[in-house]
């Protein structure tokens, strides 16, 4: 299944015909000496055929000089297109009377010129065949020499020459002479602008020279030409988008102010962990704990309890500030009588807030330090693994999850978060068993139900997906997000009426949850009611101006409408709104895909989408 970033390119296309450049003419005096006796043999034949005298005053279709290189070809000033054709003249016509059209008889000189050109063309093709044989035998220098002779022999610069340039580029590619590959492929593409072999080889050379955006543009062109049926190009695009997305996200995080995200993000984040993830549930009230703190100012134990009370009450700003103070205070106290576990729990909370602030390296250090106090704390290992998963270090994350599982194989959080690692690696089969185990162990969060339902949907098992989400609705009846996810499942299987009912229920449970508005809007878009759908997505932004999914969906709609500048603005807003490392990478990847498609469609209007694909 294609990723979100590649899927935004997926529009229905018609297969284009090869672009033919218009034949151009250039004054002979601009490019050749005016004395015919000094001209090369091939030019004298052509001039005689065209009836040119001692002073070149006529215009002609410029033919190729034998020493023409790909660099000269790239200049485009003297590129030939075809051999001269027989001219025809029409007799004067009288109004209403058709007059016969007669052709000028072919002269002996013109016939000789045609024969000369045919012979040179056959000789060039023979050199090409020799080059192909040498290439198959991996004698790349011999192949290069043969293709070069084919280019020097060819009587005109035409699409055959594009093949010679492209074949020579293939040899240079094996020799890792990437500049020469780019030079020859560019020459070939000036003759055949939609030549997929030349695009592919140039893209490989660009990628090897770390010119990733240029490579992405060429691979994207291939995808549009082949209507997304080229598997190799699809994989290359995915690889480049992932790399560019990670690079863009990393650069962005270097300058992004460190702050806690919107409240809804933090609610969703902590909802993914069971109630005992950070130790025993807190029973004391905030007021009682503050009173105790007045009696014992700076007491680490009381501060740790107050932090958990704020977290329970979803006062996240207060929980974060209190947690920092609690960790510092506890580290100055003697770690006895269970205080070590209190410190570890406080550090797990602190590391979680650091993840929310996208301070991932700091979070990793915090969790690692907590393991120094208790290396057998499974919840710390789960948090550390989740952090490393956000950092893109999946194999390390899986190792941490496996260790946590050995320490506490009855902890549903282990299996749920390990499943997320498997999903990110594309190992859905492994994720299935982990999610089923988390549910069987009586998970207290809805995440395993949602992820397992989506996996069922991906494997075309819609009934199991719906049954599972209905079970989740029964278990979490007051959770708006669960009803919204059930609506997404119904929408995916085409039951739009039930989908809308679920989205309306989700909105009634939590009018400040923007996602149901987004997905209800998408139902209307799929039904062809574009304006009402867009209106609902804008409503989601009114409800929550940090709803990254609303901006991302609007961007997709703009891309499908070829409104690329508007799409890029929406992706920028989605990037500014997100506080999840993996989502940040995805949005940067989408932005890169949008820029690439914009460039390709501008260069090749014939590749424009002909229909809007359903999202």
N, C-alpha and C positions, 0 to 999 in steps of 0.2 A: 504494500500500500504506500502511495506516495505521501511525502510529508506535506504539512500545511504550506511551507514556502514554495515547493514545486507545484502544488495543486493550484496556486493562484495563477499559474501560467496556463492551466488547462482550459483552453477554449476550443470550440470546434472550428476547424480550418478546412479550406479547400486546398487541394494540392496545387501549388503554383506551377506554371510553365517556366522553363529556364528564361531568364531575362536576357534579351538580346540588345546590345548597345547599338544605337543608330550608326549607320555608316557615315563616316565623316570624310571630308575632303580637305586637303591642304595644298597651298600653292607649291608647285614643284621647286620654284626658285628659292623657297624658304628652307628647303631641307637638302638639296642636292646641287652640285656645281652646274653652271649653265652651259658648259661645253660638253656635248654628248660624247665626244671621243674619250673623255676622262672618266665616264661613268662605268660602273661594273657591268659585266655581261648581262646579268638578269635585268638591270635597269635599262640598258640599251634596247633589249627585246621589248620591254614594256613600252618604252617611249616610242619605238617604231610602230608598235601596234596601235598606240593612241594617236599617231600622226604628229608627234612633237618635233619641231625643227631645231635649229642650232641654238636658238634662244628659247628657254623654257617659259612660255607664257600661258600654257594651259594648266588647268587643275586636274588632279587625278587622285584616285584612292591610293594613299601612301602604302607602299610595300615595305616589307621588313628588310633592314640591313642585315647582312650575315653576322655581324658582331653584336647584335642587339642583346643586352643583358637584361636581367629581371629588374635591375635598378632603373635602367632607361625606360623599360616598359612601364614601371610604376609612375614615371613622369607623365606618360599619357600623351605627349605632344606629337610623337611620330608613330603611334601604334596603327598598324594596318588592320583592316577588317576583312577584306575579301579581294579577290582578283577583279579587274575591270570586266564589265559585261558588254555584250554587243549593244550598240546604241540603235535606237529606232527614231525615224523622223516621220512626221505626219504631213501629208500634203495639205495646202490651204483648204479650208472648208467654207462652203457657201451655206448661209442660214437655211436650215431645213433639209439640206442635202448631205448624206453621209459620203465621205470620201475614203477611198482605200488607203490603208497604211502600209508602206513598203519598208523593208529592212535593208540597211546597207550591206552589201555582200561582204562576207568575211574575207579579209586579205590574207595573203600567204604569211605575212609577218605576224599577224594576230594569231593565226593557227599555230605558227611556230612557238609563239609565246605560251599558248595554252599547253602545247606538248611539253615545253620546258618546265612549266609549273607542275604538270602531272608527274613528270619524272622526278623532280625535286621532292614532291610530296611523298612519292613511293620510297625514295631513298631515305627520307626522314623517318618514315614509318618502319623501315628496315632497321634503322638505328634504335628505334624504340624497342623493337622485338629483341635486339641484342641486349639492350639494357635490362629488359625484363628477365632474360635468361641469367644474366649476371647477378641480378638482384635475388633471384630464387636460390642461386648458389652462394649467396652472401658475399659476393665479390663486389662490395659497394663502390670502391673506387672505379672499377671497370664500368659498373652500371652508370655512375655519375658521368663518366666520359662519354658513354653512348648517348645518354639523354642530352648532354650538352651538344653533341654533334647533331642530334635530331633538331635541336633548337636552331643551330647555325645553318642547317640545310633547309629547313622549312621555308617555302617560298612566300608564305603570308603568315601573319600573326592571327591565328584563329583558335577555335576550341581544341584542335589537336595540340597546339602549343600549350594549352592549359594542362593537358594530360602530361606532357613532357616535364613541365615545371613541377607538377604535383608528384610525379614519380621520382624526380630527382630529390624533392623534399623528403620523400620516404627514406631515401638512402641517408640523407643528412640527419634524419631523426634517429636512425640506428647509430650513427656516429656521434650523436649528442651535440651536433653543430646547430644549436637551436636558432641562432640569428639567421643562418642560411635557410633553415626550414621556413622561418617567418617570411623571409625575403621571397623565396620561390612560391610559397603558397599565396602570398599577397599578389604576385604576378599572375598566378593562375586564376585567382578570384576576380581580377580586373577583366579577364576574358570570359569567365563563367562565374558570375557573382553568387550563384547558389550551388556551387560545386561542393558537395558534402565531404568528399575525401579531403579536399584542400582545407575546408573549415576544420575538420577533425584533426588533421596533422598540425595545422597552425595552433589550434587550441592546446594540443599537447605540448607544443613548444612554449607557448605562453605560460602554461602552468609550470613547466620545468624552470622557467626563468622568473617564477614568482610574480608574474603579471596576471594575477588571478581574475581581475575583473575583465580583462581582455579575453581570457580563456572562457569565462562564463558567457560572455556575449556570443562567442563562436559556437559553443555547445548549445546555447539557447536557440541560435539560428537553425541548427540542425534539428532540434526538437520541433520547431515550428514548421520546417520543411517536411519532416516525416510525420507530422500530426501526432507527435508524442508516442510513436511506435518504435523509436530507436532506444533499446534498452541500455546500450553502452553510454549513449549521450545522457540518458536520464540519470544513470548512476554518477556520471561525472558532474552533472549539475547539482545533484544532491550533495556530493562530496564538497564541491566548491562553496555551495550555499552554507553548509554547516561550518566550514572553515572560516568564511568571511563573516558569518554570524557570530562565531565565538570571538573573532578578532575585534569586531565592532563593539560587542558587549564589553569585552575587557577594557578597551580604550575608553568607552563611555563611563564605566565604573570608576576609572581613575579620577575623573573630574566630578562625578555625581556627588552632591552633598549627602552625607550620611545621616539619615533620619528614619524614623519609623514610618511604615506605610499607612495607608488608609485603614480605618478601623475594621472594615469588612475583610480586608486581607488578613489581618491578625486573627480575627474570629475564625476564619476558614483554616488558617495555619494551625492554631491550637486545637481545633476540632478534629484534626487528623491524629491526635494522640489521646490515649486512654486517660481516665481520670487519675490513675496512680503513676503516670509516667514520671512525675516530679516528686514522688514520694507519697505518703499518706495524705488524703484529702484534708484541707484546712477547714476546721469547724468554728474557729473564733471569728468574731466580727472585726471589721476594720477599726471601729470605735474602741472596742475593748483592747485591741493590740496597741493602738496609739496611746491609750491611757497607761498601759504597762511600760511603754517606751519612755513616757515622761518620768516614770519612777526609776527606770534603768536606762538612761540615755546611751545610745550607741551600742546597745547589747545586740550581738550578732544573732543570737537565737531568736530574739523577738523580731528583729528586722527580717529574718528569713520567713517567719510565720506571716508577718505583715505583707511581704512580697507575694506569697501564695494566696493570701486573702484578696489582694488587689487583682491577681490573675483570675481567681475564681469569679470575681465580680466584673471581669472584663474591663477593668480600669488599667489599660495597658501602659499608658505613660507612667502612672504612679508605680506600677509593678516593675517597670524597667529601672527607674531611678532608685527605688528601694532595693532592688536586687543588687545593683552595683555596690551600694553601701554595705549590704549584708555580706557579700563575698569578701570585701576588704576587712570588715570587722571580724568575721569568723576566722580569717587567716591569722589574725593577731591573738586569737584565743587558743587555749589548750584544746586539742582535738580529742576529747574524751567523752564518755557517757553518750555515745551516739552522735556527737557533734560532727564527726567526720562525714556521716551520711547526710546531715543537714547541709554541710558545705557542698558536698557533691550535688545534691538536689538544686541548691542555689546556683551552682556553676552551670548545671544543665539548663536552667531557666535563662541565665545570662547568655550562654552560647546561642540559645534559640532566638533571643532578641537580636543578637549580633547577626544571625542569619537573616532575620527580617530587615535589618538595616543594610543588607548586602555586604556586610563586613565578614566575608566568608573565611579569609585567612585567620582573622582574629577569632572567629567562632571555632575553627579547627584547633587553634592553640588552647582555647578555653576547655574544650571537651578532652583534649589530650592531657591537660593538666588535671582535670577531674579524674581521669583514669589513673593518674599517679597516686591519688588518694585511695582509689578502690578500682583495681583493674578488672574486677569481676562484676561490675555494675552493668547489666545488660542494657538498661535504658540509656546510659551514657554512650555505649557502643552504637546503639540505634541512632542517636542524635549525631554522633561523629560520622556514621555511614551516610546519613541523609545529607550532611554538609558536604562530604566528599562527592556525593552524587551530583550536587549542585555545581561543584567545581569541575565536573566532567571526568572525574577519576573513578570510573565505574568499577573497575576490577578491585581497587582498594575497598570501595564501598561494599562490594559483595563479600570480601574477606571479613570485614567488620560484622556484617549481618550474620554470616555463618558462625563467627565466634559468639555473637550474642545468642544465637539459637542454641548453641551447645550449653550456654550458661543458664538459659531460661526457655526451654522448649514449649512452655505453656503460655508464653506471652504473645498474644495476637498481633501486637504492634510489630514484632520482629518479622512476621510473615507478610504483613501488609506492606511495610516499607521495603522489604526485600523484593517483593513483587514489582514495585515501582522501578527498582533497579533493573530487573529483568525486562520490563516493558521498554525502558529506555535503550536497552541493548537489542531489542527486536526479538527477544526470546519469550514469546507469548506462552508457549507450552509450559515453561517453568513458572511463569506468573500465574497460570491457571491454578496449579496445585497449591501455591502459597496463599492465594486469595481464598480458595476454598477452605484451607486450614484455618485462616484468620476468622472466617465466619463460623466455622465449626467450634472454635474455641470461645465463641461468645463475644466477639468484638463489641466494644461500646461506641464505636464510631461508624459512620455510614460509608466512609471511603472504600472499604473492600467491596461492598455491594456495587458501588458505582463502577469501579474499575473492572470487576468481573463481568458486569452486565455489558460494558462496552466491548470486552473481549469476545463475549458470546455474539454480539452484533457483528463484529469483524469476521467471525467465522460463519456468518449467515445463519446463526441460530437465534432468530428474532424472538421465538417463543420463550426460550430460556432467559433471554435478556429482560423481557417484559415481566416474566414471573418473578425474577430476582428483584427487580426494582419495585414491584408491588409488595413483595415481602419487606423491602426496606421502608416503604411508605407505612406499612403496618407497624414496624418497629420504631420508626421516627416520624410519627404523624404530624408533629408540629414544626418540623424542619423544612423551611421553604425550599432550600436547595435540593432536597431529595425529590420533591414534587416536580421541580424544574428539570431534573435529570430524567425522570420518567417521561416528561413531555418531550425531551430530546429523543428518547428511544422511539416513542410513538411517531414523531416527525420523521425519523430516519426510515421507518418501515411504511411511511405513506399514510398513516392514520392521523390526518391533520386535525380532525374534530376533537379526538381525545387529547391530542397534543395541546391544543389551545385550552382545553379544560384544565389540564395540569398546570399550564403556565398561569392561567387566571387564579388557580388555587394558590400557587406559589406567591403571586403578587399579593393576594389577600392576607396571607400569613405574614408577609414581610414586604410592605410597599417600598422599602428602601433597598431591596435586593434588585439590582439592575439587570441581572442576567436573564430572568424570565421575559423582560421586555425585548431584549435582543433576540432571543430565540423565537418568540412569538412573531416578531417582525420578519424573521427569516422564513417562517411559514408562509406569510403573505407574499414575500419575494418569490418563493418557489411556485406559488399559485399564479404568478404573473401580475400581482397587485404591487408593483414596485414602489409606488409613491407611499402607500399606506405602510408598507414594510419599513421603508426608510424613516418615515415619521415615528414609528415605534422605537427604532434604534436611536433616534435623536432623543426620544423620551427617556430612554435608559441613561443617556448622558446627562439629561436634566436631573434625574434621580441621583446619579452618582457620576460626577465629572471625572472620576478616576477609573471608570469602567473600561479597562483596556480591551476587553472583547468587543465592545461596541465600536471602538475606533478601528480595530482590526477588521471587523466585518464590513464597515463602511469602506475601508481601503480596498477590500476585495471587490466590492460593487463598482468602485471607481475604476479599478483595473479592467474589469469586464466592459466598462463603458469607454475604455481607452482615455480616461481622464487621469493621466499618470501623475500630474503635479498635485492634484487633490489627494490621490492615493498616498503619495509620499508624505503629505502633511498629516494624514491620518495615522500613518505608521509612526511618525515622530511623536504624535500624542500618545499612541499606545506604548511606545518605549518609555516616555516620561511617566506614564501611569503605573507600569508594572514594577513589582518588587520580587519577582521570582526569577532566579538566574536562568533557568532553562527557557522560560517564556521570553526573557530578554533576548536570548540567542535566536529564538524563533522569529521574533519581530525584526531583528536586524537582518536575518536571512531573507525574510519576505521583502524587506526594503531593497535588498540587493537584487532579488529576482525582478522586482518592479522596474528598477533602473535598467536592467539588462533587456527586458522585454520592450521597454520604451525605446531604447537605442536601436534594437533590431527592427522594430516596426517602422521607425523613422527612416532607416537605411533601406528597408525593403517593404514598401507599402503593400506589395502583393501578398505579404504574409499576414496581413491584418486578419483578426478573427472575423468570421462571417456570421456566427451565431453566439449568443450568450449561453454559456454552459450553466446548468443548474448547480447551485452550491450544495 
